[in-house]
């Protein structure tokens, strides 16, 4: 029996959005903003892409599975 969650891009997002556990983003003056420093933002980039906004989204699994 298959699970709908396996076909959902949010599954991929659990591992493919990774922030540095210690470092934060800095502002233009070099001050710590408190915001996590991204190491990998593949899922976030997909969410903001045209692939995700189509009537029938092209998900990660569409290409990779």
C-alpha positions in Angstrom: 0.0 0.0 0.0 1.4 3.3 -1.0 1.4 6.5 1.1 0.4 9.9 -0.3 3.2 11.4 1.8 5.8 9.5 -0.2 4.7 11.4 -3.3 4.5 14.7 -1.5 7.4 17.1 -2.0 7.3 18.0 1.7 8.9 14.6 2.4 11.9 15.8 0.4 11.9 19.1 2.3 12.6 17.4 5.5 16.2 16.7 4.4 16.7 19.1 1.5 16.5 22.3 3.5 19.4 22.3 5.8 20.6 25.1 8.1 23.9 25.4 9.8 23.4 24.5 13.5 25.7 27.3 14.8 26.1 30.0 12.2 23.5 32.7 11.5 23.0 35.2 8.7 24.7 38.5 9.0 23.3 41.9 8.0 25.2 44.4 5.8 27.2 45.6 8.7 28.3 42.1 9.8 25.9 41.9 12.8 24.2 38.5 13.6 20.6 38.6 12.5 19.6 35.5 14.5 18.3 33.9 11.3 19.7 30.5 10.5 22.4 30.3 7.8 21.2 28.0 5.0 23.6 25.3 3.8 21.1 23.7 1.4 17.7 25.2 0.3 16.7 22.9 -2.5 13.1 22.4 -1.2 12.5 26.2 -0.6 13.8 26.9 -4.1 11.4 24.4 -5.6 8.5 25.8 -3.6 9.2 29.2 -5.1 9.6 27.9 -8.6 7.2 27.6 -11.5 7.4 23.8 -11.2 5.6 24.0 -7.9 2.9 26.5 -9.1 1.7 24.6 -12.1 -1.9 23.3 -12.2 -0.3 19.8 -11.8 3.0 20.5 -9.9 6.1 18.8 -11.1 7.5 17.6 -7.8 10.8 16.2 -6.7 9.5 12.7 -7.2 8.4 13.4 -10.7 12.0 13.5 -11.8 13.9 11.6 -9.2 11.8 8.6 -8.5 
